[in-house]
């Protein structure tokens, strides 16, 4: 056999961080052979990201690892901004769960990463190669050939598609030759992680003291993180010296605390960057996570933006590798994800400027303006409920927009995830009922009555579930339902409310739970035909 026809895996993912691990788990779930390469001997063993949002936790749910991961999370983890006088001038306290989970969660990243790695053991088609460093690669019309160093020995690997999830200094991105535009912040921050939390108080506190801004973060497993701004002229060696550390910590710990008893995990200086790759897909090579974008930490969105990449990309790779769709579907990744990542970068940069203004005058302006705005209930809700956070929205790609454009259209947006009741009486989150593929979800009406032969062939090619939601008190009545339609009870009546806000009673839900389109029953065949065309779906003749 020609070497170029031999594949070590359908997909090789470089980088065993959370994004690479999530992509590998998703591909494993879909039956695609995947090889995960990691240059380190082990996964990281110190905290890095500290905040997981509801979208990321929904992704974890989708790969079947919720139970394993939840134990490493603190849900409803608020973020409070405090000025130099100790006044809380803003507090982010979202209490909604429209996507099925708490919107803000503190988490132990090394522990979660280990759960994601262990999750790969479920799949005979997934393999991990530690101590393996990518040197170079070349792509052709059939696949990608990689030259790697494994445990000191050079070897060659080949795959159909390559994903670079190898961090901000990505070898995959560098050799792809795409730009990585943006800027590097002139400020630096000292991150200090301590075992056996000396404070124990919950939540995140952002202390906006112009003399020395700092952050105090409660993490699971008794870990406390402090972050201190490093002034110009201070070196990492100077600021981490025992005497200087004692001085810094004396400002954030009770008087008389014996600093020598603190159990430090690490002390390291970081620089914040705001950068995004010009292209996320070139031929058979894709970028995800920090390889595609990096941003300041102030909204905790670096990790979550990478998880959104994984959620968007992995199922599309699976569909294309398995011959269900054309490369048209993969191109939608490059169309859909960058605009939202850029929006999250801009939000993180803006939040940082509010948190640590560079002079006392700007801090005073912030304090006065936030005090005044907090007297307005609508503004206070807007901030505390994180309504300012740009939600993912796909204006192009695998979406079929309504014929009459509406600002409030759900198309291209993430669908809600309420609890529903199954016919056997179980109450589950909606995604657990749908499974890992497409779904045609309706309110009240039976979609099967309206489907023509081609639409049935399209749904069969998608492997889509056809589900109708009803009020719980009606769910066992079959007079209006065919046997081909599954019925669930709208346990919280959130689905009725959702459909009541939009002109349409049937949605096409993608595997990543974004709305590909919405229609009335009489329009469903036209919608399905358009969705199939946009994803290059391979449909057998009806």
N, C-alpha and C positions, 0 to 999 in steps of 0.2 A: 504494500500500500504506500502511495506517495505520502511523505511526511506531512505535506501541507493538508492532506485529507484527514490526518489523525487529530482528534481533539481530546485533550486531557479533561476538559469540561466544556459544557455549553457556554458557561459564563465564568470568567475569573474576576474576582473582586479583590482589589489591592487595598489593604487597610482594615484591621479588625477592631475598629472603633465602633461606636453604637450604630452608625449609618451602615458600615459594611456588614456588621452582624445582622442588622435588620433586613437588609437586602438579601443576604444569604438565607436567612430563615424563611423569607417570603418565597424565594425561588425553590427552596426545599419543599415547602408546603405545596407548591404547584407542580412538583415532580420534575423540575429542571435540574440537571446536574450542575453543581456550582463548586468552585474551589476558591477558598478564602486564603489570601496570602497576607502574612503579618511579619514585618521585619524584626519585631521584638521577640524575645524568648517567651514572654508571657504578656497578658493584658496589663494595662496600667493598674497600679495598686494604690493610687491616691485620688482623692476627690478632684474632679475638674468641674464639669457642669453641675449645677446644684438645683436647677428648676426644670420640672417636666410638666408640660401643660396637658389639657384634656385631649387634644388632637394626638399627641404622641402616645398617651396611654390607650387611646382607641386603636392606634397602630399595634401596640403590644397585644391588645385584645385580639386583633385580627390575625396575629401569628400564633395565637393559642398559649400565651405565656402570662396571662393576667395574674393568675394565682401565685405564680413564682415571683413576679415583680412587685406586687402590691405590698408585700411585707417589708420592702425596702423604701417605702414612700411615706411621707407625712402629708395627708391631704389638707386642702383648704389652708394653704400656707400663705398668709398675707405678707405684703411688703409695705413698710411704713417709712415715710420720708420725714426726717427730723432736722430742724434747724439748729443753729449754734446755741440757742437758748433752751433747747429741749422740747420745743413745740412741734407736734406732728402736723406738718403743713399739707400732707397728702397721705392717703392710705388706700392701697389697692386691695380690695376685699371682695372679689367676685364670688357670689354664692349660687350661681346658676349651674345647671348641669345638662344643658341642651344636647351635648354630645355624649352624655352617659356617665361622665366622670367629673371630679373636681377640676376646676379650671387652672388652679395653681397647686403644684405639689413639690415639696422638697424631696430630694432623693439622694441615695448613695450610689453614685455612678459606677464605681468599681464593682459593687455587689450586683447591680442591674446588668452590667456588661457580662459578668460571669453567668448570669441566668440566660442571657441571649446566646452565649457560647455553648452552654450546656444544652440549650434548645436544639442546636444543630445535630445533636446525637440522635434525635428522633428520625432523621432522614438518611437513608442509605445513599442517596444521591448527593449528599453534602459532605465536603471534606475541608479540613483546615490545615494549613502548612505554616507553622510558626518558624521563626529564625530564617525567614525567606525574604530577601530583598530584591526588588525589581531594579535591573540595570538599564534595560532598554526594551523597546517593542517596535514591531512593524505590523501594519495592517494591510490586507489585500481584499479582494472581492469576496473571499470565502470566510475569512477569519482574522485572528490576531496572533502573532508569534511573539512570545516573551522570552527574553534572556534574563535569568534570575540567578542569584547566589543563595543556595540553601545550605545552611550550616557550613559555610566556607567553600562549598563546591559549586562550580557553575553548572547550570542545566538549562534546558529549553522546554517551554510549555506552549501549548496552543489551545485557543478557545474560539468560539464563534463571536463572542462579544466580551469587551473588557470594560470594567467599571473602576474608575479611580476614586476611592474614598479614603485617600491617604494623606489627608490633612492639609493645612495651609501651605506647607512647602512641598506640595504634591509633585512627585516625579512624573506621574501620568500627565498632569496638566502641563508641566514644563516641557516635556517632550512632544506634547500635542501642539505646542506653539501658539496657544491662544493667549490673549492679553488677560491681565489680572489687575484691572484699574481700580483706583480709589486712593486712599491715603492712610498714613500711619499717624496716630495721635502722638503729639509731643509729650504727653504725660505718661507716667509709668505708675504701676501699682504693685505694692507688696502683698502677696497672698500668704496668709498664715493659717494652716489647718492644725487643730489641736484635738487630740483624743480626750475622753473624760471631761466633757464640756464644763468649764469653770463657772458658767452663768446659768445654763439650763433653761432660760426663758425662750418661748417659742417665737416664730416668725423671723422676718428679715428686717433689719433696721438700717436705713441709709442715712448716716449722720452727715449733713451738709455743712460742716464747719469749715469756713474758708481757711482757717489756720492749719487744718489737717483733716480733710474729709476722710471718713472711714465707714466701713460696712461691717455689720455683725450679723451672721447667718447661723441659725439653728439647723442642724442636719440630723438625719436619723443615725442611730447607733452611737449616740452620745458624742458626735463630732461638732465642733464649733469652728466656723471660719471667720477670720477677720481680714479685711482688706484695707490697707492704708495707702493714701496717695504719696508718691515719692517726689520730692521736690527736685528741681534742676540742680545738678551738682552732687546729689547723693548717689552713691554707688550701691549695688546689691551687697557687696562685701561690708560696707559701712553700716547699712541700715539693718542687716541681719546679725550684726555683732551682738553678743549677749547684753552689753550695757545699753545699746540703743533699743534692742527689743524690749528690755525691761522698762525703758522710758515710754515707748509707744503703748505697751500693754497696761502700764499704770494709769493711763487715761481712760481705759475701757473696762477695767476690772475693779472690784471693790478695793478700797484702801487697805494696805497691809497684806495683799495677796502675795504668797510666796511663788514668784515666777519660776523658781527652780523645780517646782513640783509639776509644772505643765509638761504634758507628753506631746511633743511636736511631731506631726506627721511630715510636714514640709514647710519651708520658708523660701519663697521664690518671687522674683520681680518679673512682672509681665508688662508688655506694651500692647495697647489696644489698636486694632486695625479695622478698617472699613473697606473691603475690597470684594469685587465680584468678577467672575470670569466672563469674557466676551461671548463665548459659546460653551454650551454644556454637552453638546454631542457633535462629534466629527466622525462621520462614517460609522465604524463599529466600536468606537470608544466614547464613553460617557463619563462625566464628572458628577460627584454628589458630595454633600456635606461641606466641610471646610475646604476641600479641594476646589469647590465651585464658588464659595463665598465665605468670608469671615467678617465678624461684626463685634462691636463693643458689647460688654456683658450686661449693660444696665437694664435690659428688659428680659434677660435670661432666654434669649431667642436663638442663640447660635445652635445649641443642641436641637431645639425643636424645629428649627428651619431645616436642619439636616435630616431629621426624621420625616419631615414632609417630603423631602426629595426621595427618600427611600420608599415611602408609601406610594408616590406617584410613579416612580420608575420601575420598581421590581415586577409588578404584575404585568406591565407592558412588555418587559423583556420576556416574561414567561409566555405571553400570548404569541409573540413573534417567534421565539425559539421553537415552540411547539407547532408552528405552522398555522396557527389560527388567524393571524393577521399579518399584514405587510409591514415594512419598515415605516410606512406612513404613521402607524401608531407610535413608534418610538420617537419620531420627529416631534410629536406633540409634547414630549417631555421638555424639549428645548424651547418650545413655544410657551408652555404653561408656567413652569416654575420660576424662571429668572425674575419676572416683574414683581412677584410677591416677595422673593428674597430681597430684592432691592428696597421694597417698602419697609421690610423689617430692619434692614441696615439703617435706613433713614430715621426710623423710630428710635433705634438704639442710640444713634448719634445725638438726636435731639434730647433724649432722656438724660444722657450724660452731661449735656450743656446745662440742663436745669439743675442736676444734682450737684455738680461741682463748678459753679461759676468762678472765673479766674480772679475776681477781686471782691472786696467787701461791699462796694456799691451795688454790683449786680446781684449779690446775695441778698442785700436789703430789698431791692426791687422785687426779687422773687418772693421773699417772705411776705411783703405787703400785698402783692397781687394774689398770691395763693390764699392768704387770709380772707381777702375780700371775696374771691371766687368761691371759697368754701361756705360762704353764707348763702349761696344759691343752690338749692337742693338738686336742681337738674344737673349742674356742673359737678357737684359732689358725686352723684350717681354715675355720671359719665366716666369719671376718673376711677372711682372705687370698683365699678363693675367691669373695668377694662374695655369700655366701648370704643376707646381710642385705638385699640389694637387692630391693625389691618387684617381682616380675615382673608384667607385665600380666595381669590376670585379669578376664574379663567375666562377671559373675554374671547380667546381663540383656542384652537386645539380640538379636543374631543368633546365638543359642545355643540348643541343645535339650539340657537336662541329663538325665543318667541318671535312670531311674525311682527307683532307690535312691541317695540322696545319698551321696557319698563325698568325704572331704576331699582325697584324692589324685586326684580325677577330672581328666582332661585337657581336658574340655570348657571352652571359654572361654579356653584357654591357647595359647601359641605352640607349634606343632609343631616337632620337631627337624628338622635338615637334615644328614643324613649323606651320604656319597658312595655312589652306586649305579652299577651296571654296566648299560649298555644291551645290547640283543641284538647290536649290531654291535661290541661290545667296548670302547666308550668308557666311561671312568669320569668321572662328572659329579656335581656337587652336585644334590641332589634337586630344588630349585626350578628348575634349568635344564632338567630333564626335564619338569616339570609345565607350565611356561609361566606366563602371566600371569592365568589364570582359576581356576575351581573345579577340584577334583579329588576323585574317589572313590578312596581309597587303601586297599588291603587287604593283609593278610598271608596268603599261602598259597592262600586260596579265590578263586574266580572270582565277582565280584559279579554279572556278567551272568546267571548261572544263576538268580538269585533276583529279578531285577528284573521288575516287572509293567509294563504298558503306560504307566500314568501316571508311574511312576518314570523310565522311559525318556524320556518327554516332558519331565519336570522337568530331567533331566540335559542334554537337548538344548537347553532354554531357557537353562540355565546355561552351556552350552558346555563342560561338564565333561569332563575326561580320566578314563578308568577304568583304573586301574593296579593291578597286583598285584605285590608284592615276594616274591621267593623266595630261598633260598640260591643263591649263584652256581652251584654245581654242578648245580642243578636247573633253571636258568632257561630252558634250551633245550628242555625237555620240554614238549610241548603236549597231552599226553593229558588233562590236567585243565583246559585253558584254551580259551576260545572265541576266534575271530579278533578279536572286538570289544574284547578286553582286552589292554592293553599289559602287558608283563612286564619287570621290572627285577631285577637281582641285588643282594642286600643285601650290598654289598661289605665293610662293617665289622661286619655282624651287629648293628647298632644298632637297626634296625627290628624285628627279632625280639625283642630285649630290651625295646624300648618296648611292643610289643603284648603281650608276656608279663606286663607289670605291670598290665594293665587288662582288665576284662571286656568284650571286644569285639574284632573283628578287621577292622572296616572303619570308616574315619573319613571324614567330609565335611570337606574342607579349603577354607577361604575363599581368595579371591585374596591376602589379607594373611597367609595361612598360619596363621591361628588355627583351632582345631578347633571346628567348628560342632556336631558331634555324633559319637558313637561307637556302634556297634551290632554285634551278631552278624549274619551273613548273613540269617538268618530274620527279622530285625527291620528290614532296610534300607528297605523300602518305607514303613513308618510314619515312620522318621526323615526320609527325603527329603520326605515330605509336610509334616512339621512345619517343616523348614527353609524350604521354599518359601513357606509361610504367613507365617513371621516376616519374610521379606524382601519380601513383596508381589510375588513373582515372577509375571510374565505367562507363563502356560503354555497352549500350544495344546491343544485337546481331543485326548485320546489315541484 
